[in-house]
Amino acid sequence: MSSMHPSSYEELMRTWHVDVPPRYNFAFDFVDTVAATDPQRLAMIHVDDAGVRREYTMGYFAEQSSRMANALAGMGIGRGDTVMIIVHRRVEFWVLMLALHKLGALGVPSPALLTAHDIVYRVQTAEIKGIVADASVQATVEAAMPQCPTLSVFVLTGAETAPSPWKRWEDVAAAASAQYLRPADAPGGDDPATVFFSSGTTGYPRMVLHTFTYPLGHMVTGKLWHDLRPGDVHLTVADTGWAKSVWGKFYGQWLAGATVFVWDYRGKFDPSRLLSVMAEHRVTTFCAPPTIYRFLVREDLSRYDLSALRHCTTAGELLNDSVFHEWKEKLGLSIFEGYGQTETTLQIATFPCMEPKPGSIGKPAPGWDIVLLDETGEVCPPGVEGEICVRLSPRPVGLFREYWKAEDKTANVMEGGVYHTGDKAWVDEDGYFWFLGRVDDLIKSSGYRIGPFEVESALVSHPAVVEAAVTGVPDPDRGQAVKASVVLASGYTPSPELTRELQNHVKKVTAPYKYPRIVEYVTELPKTISGKIKRAEIRARDAKNS
């Protein structure tokens, strides 16, 4: 592997590489190996909702994951079995993922917001055998149980008691041996390791299957994009139910020698509490979606000692210019954008060796041969939009193996020697990529193709707008007209005057032809449980009402 801190993008692309050892298994080859030589290395700082801080070492994770691997094996969990994990941001998440890696069982991280119906769908689709759940979701899981005949192992975290068929985490762990030696036929390499359910913005979630090489793909995430160094304290704001948690709270951060900072807050997000926690615990590097940054810049940042903070990143949606400049003005720090999917690790990013262009997701990450293709499969020149595609020769480290149990869907996105992301972008003359949105979300109006993110970004830069979703509606003259569904900030009320003000604001911030000709004021936007806007649902509702 090359230098962690190249001086230019060209040097980065020329020198960076990742060696993939045969049969690599993160739990054995990294955690247990580090714990054998440096058991007191600080791996995690955990702060619970009450503000109680606990510190955990690599030795702790090596020992506790071995205990849980033995405990689960004793309950009948083995290689190839699937285990659903619904534990908020409890330390048990990391212990359990490592234990499953040792067993060769597949962890299925799942958010605590799942309904009983959601759980039934996931259990039946993935044929889940075991479930480890926080006591706060026990009732929801029990409501799903009658329709989940494959479930046979039930473990509760954070529970004082565990009625049958449940068992308490603490009890099963305490009764198990702390020794789990790596077997000669240990799982690793291209074996199945983890299943993530996609967000499902346009239909039922897909099962994204990653192998044991996936953690190594996040070396680029942690060492390069997050710019981590040994001793750093890194906070990524993400729930453990989604792939973003292992992007920013697990593999790449530990591989870079950093300490993962976990704030297990419950309930509604409070930006002032987050800033206080970051200040008190001296967070050095930070990653959050643009929505979080939009809330943070509205606070009086001078009230918080953020002097330890040195590097900031964002992903998940586009960052509007005003937030970028306000953050930099107040803290002296740029925000480095990145792009990837549940199916991948980091594909495109603005790295520390590059000058950020606000609104651009950056340039291809090393190891990822990115190309923009038009509808005929031809490469798009600069300035022309196309689908973000990944050439598969050589296959990038960190790309998913398949949509599990869906060969037709896998074949569809892996057609022609490339992985089709389903996302649109264009690239400028300097090689920077500019994200437009999902292929299905693009609006075709009067010969123009308009990405919803561009208009949404312009709208949320107005103080009256908290959130916005932009979609296309049928128009007899234009083909489609741009429509904005807008959630207003406190103190603002819908009016024709405000509509004209928002329309004029968009015309000033971006190209005038992109302004929303229709503005609908709503109290909330339809979203997936991961927080992504369901534009397809808005389009379907509009079509039904037309």
MOGIQUI-V411584 format. One record per backbone hydrogen bond with DSSP energy under -1.0 kcal/mol. CO is the residue of the C=O (numbers start at 1). NH is the residue of the N-H. If there is no record, write none. Layout:
CO/NH
CO/NH
//
This chain:
8/12
9/13
10/14
11/15
12/16
21/24
24/189
25/29
26/30
26/31
27/32
30/34
31/35
32/36
34/38
38/41
39/59
41/58
43/260
44/56
45/262
46/54
47/264
48/51
52/48
54/46
56/43
56/44
57/61
58/62
59/63
60/64
61/65
62/66
63/67
64/68
65/69
66/70
67/71
68/72
69/73
70/74
72/77
73/76
78/81
81/106
82/129
82/130
83/108
84/132
85/110
86/134
87/90
90/93
91/95
92/96
93/97
94/98
95/99
96/100
97/101
98/102
99/103
100/104
100/105
104/80
106/83
107/195
108/85
111/114
115/119
116/120
117/121
118/122
119/123
120/124
121/125
122/126
123/128
129/152
129/153
130/84
131/155
132/86
133/157
134/137
135/138
137/141
138/142
139/143
141/145
144/147
145/148
148/151
153/131
154/167
155/133
156/169
157/135
163/166
167/156
168/172
169/173
170/174
171/175
173/176
183/186
188/191
191/212
193/107
194/210
196/208
206/198
207/404
208/196
209/401
210/193
210/194
211/214
214/217
215/218
216/219
218/222
219/223
220/224
220/225
221/226
222/228
229/232
232/259
233/284
233/285
234/261
235/287
236/238
239/242
242/245
243/247
244/248
245/249
250/254
251/255
252/256
253/258
254/257
257/231
259/234
260/45
262/47
263/265
270/274
271/275
272/276
273/277
274/278
275/279
276/280
277/281
278/283
284/310
284/311
285/235
286/313
287/237
289/292
289/293
290/294
291/295
292/296
293/297
296/299
299/301
300/303
301/304
304/306
306/309
311/286
312/336
313/288
314/338
320/324
321/325
322/326
323/327
324/328
325/329
326/330
327/331
328/332
336/314
337/350
339/347
339/348
341/344
343/400
347/365
348/339
349/363
351/354
357/360
362/433
363/349
365/368
368/370
369/391
371/389
372/380
373/387
374/377
378/374
381/384
386/425
387/373
388/421
389/371
390/419
396/399
402/209
403/406
406/410
407/411
408/412
409/413
410/414
413/420
417/392
419/390
422/439
423/388
424/436
424/437
425/386
426/434
427/383
428/431
432/428
433/361
434/426
436/453
437/424
438/441
443/450
445/448
448/445
450/443
451/455
452/456
453/457
454/458
455/459
456/460
459/462
462/465
464/489
467/487
469/485
471/483
473/481
475/479
478/446
478/480
479/475
481/473
482/517
482/518
483/471
484/520
485/469
486/522
487/466
487/467
489/492
495/499
496/500
497/501
498/502
499/503
500/504
501/505
502/506
503/507
504/508
505/509
506/510
511/514
512/515
518/484
520/486
526/534
528/531
532/528
533/535
534/538
535/539
536/540
537/541
538/542
539/543
540/544
541/545
//
